[in-house]
Amino acid sequence: MNEQTTDAKQLTIENNKEIEFEKQKRSFSGNMALLITIIAVAASVFHIYALGIKATSVLVIRTVHLMFGFILIPLVYPGFKKHMDKVHVIDVFLVIIGICVSVYVLLQDHSFVLRAGVNPTKWDILFGGLAIVLILEITRRVIGWPLVIVTLFFLFYARYAIYFPGIFLGKSYKLTQIISYTFNVDGIYGIPIGVSSTYVLLFILFGEFLKKSGAGEFYTDFAYSIAGRTRGGPAKVAIISSALFGTISGSGIANVVTTGTITIPLMKRTGFRGYFAGAVEAVASTGGQIMPPIMGAGAFLMAEIIGVPYSKIIIAAALPALLYFISVFFVVDFQAGKRGLVGLSASELPDLRYVFASKGHLIIPLLILIYSLLVSKSTPIKAALLSMASIIIVSYLKRDTRMDFNKIIKSLEGGALGVLEVVSACACAGIIMALVALTGLGLKLSTFIIELSGSNLFLALLFTALIVVILSMGLPTTACYLISATILGPALTKMGISPIQAHLFIFYYACLSGITPPVALTAYPAGAIAKANPVKVSLTAFSIGIVGFLVPFMFIYSPALLLIGDFNKVIIAVVTSIIAACLIAVSIVGWFNSNINMISRICIFMGGILMLMPGFKTDLVGIALVAGGVVVNKTIFKSKSVKT
């Protein structure tokens, strides 16, 4: 296993130039590296202190949180490729501006909040304008132009709404009004940056502590030990390990480059084609973002926006995530059966008893987290802090996993650096949310969608899904969810959908952008590692993960899929939906050793969809369609044996 891991990592290094999935960071050594470490560690320590030891005002936490982003992003992310090697004078200038803006906010009293958008001072306008420009620049560096362009559009609309046609005609605001309204707790320092400064940072820190303790290796070894010997074993390992790793990552791309470097080469070695191996990893890694209990930043933002307990959201998201991974698992199993693929030999796999004996204790912090959230009903902040502390304590049960001082420092540094993308995205989202509230654009878009759909719920859902997918092509999941929830969420709730259904619907499509052609961001690193055409990888990933695109529609019509409602209906929904996921996998791949003709595929696929839908009648019709498809395939069309 060590040899394979090394080879896989080397493969990734060789393909680094081909993988354009994230902005390149500067690599420092010496004094500059030390300085960045000190700043990052200070940021993490401040948040732990402010959230877990001494109560600190909301505005102070959010301001300091954003200030660390203002400082670290210009130092870590170059503005231009030619500035890659060293910190430029422009970067230093941006850092100074960021500190000045933050210090100005920290020196204000309660009147700062009261005068927003009403009676701003000259200094408010100056520092507010600088803050907006700086946020756009750091977002460009970390995320790229798409989110900057979206934010600029909303700024433009607020300034020139009087010139827009039809339903979008509105009042135009002065630049000073826009800056003042945005530069406050309803804008830049609003809910998005508030969630980033609390839940998101703490859970990213929790993930860093888990990884540094060796938990990531434990999850991978555990997956290999239980699934590695089965047919298509490495592909099943990719699914299991990505689902487990997704609980501490919440990033599809991070999952691909972490687990995919090992699983993709092994999938290819055991007989899977390169494009299929890359697609499986892309689909599994994308699913990490919808996998409870952490689910990246989205679930925390959702809880804050719609005002429901975080525990309720992760319970609601459990079955859809399970269906997603079950369908992918069956696709892999059927594909391996068709191609006659076998698993890895026992000598190539870690022993399950050894895995648990050496690192099994590292699952305790995750169990403590789940218990704190679901059983003791602790706040996410308290649960995260308690789980982090437990990692350090539990790590000392084994010599190899002990969190020494160096590992703790690296974890604190990794947590602060890992949240930078979220900081910039949330700051931009805060600007957009403020402008949507100021101009009433959200209400106008809601009205537009309802009118366009003719008050037809299915059409409204279809339009919403399309808009989210288009937005997500250029935006990270967090930013896409925030913007979409702000402008599209009200339209769905007006049509009688509960907030949790509407927001989960939007969140799922924001996440699934990773495998949605033509962009499909997770397909590119997966394709590079697999040395396969990324377009073919993305198209294959889309077909493998098709259940993920269907389930959001189904839980809108059937809340039982979110484990909401009558117990008996929930149980029936669980059973029929799992069967449906299996049937849809059959329609995509076929049986173990035979092809399925197109008519039978369509019958089985439609039968699976009907069984996902609520109601006894749809289940019966679905079963009838599946039975008809099987009969047609066996009697009219003779299945052909598939040769390896």
Order of alpha helices (4+ residues) and beta strands (2+ residues): alpha-alpha-alpha-alpha-alpha-alpha-alpha-alpha-alpha-alpha-alpha-alpha-alpha-alpha-alpha-alpha-alpha-alpha-alpha-alpha-alpha-alpha-alpha-alpha-alpha-alpha-alpha-alpha-alpha-alpha-alpha
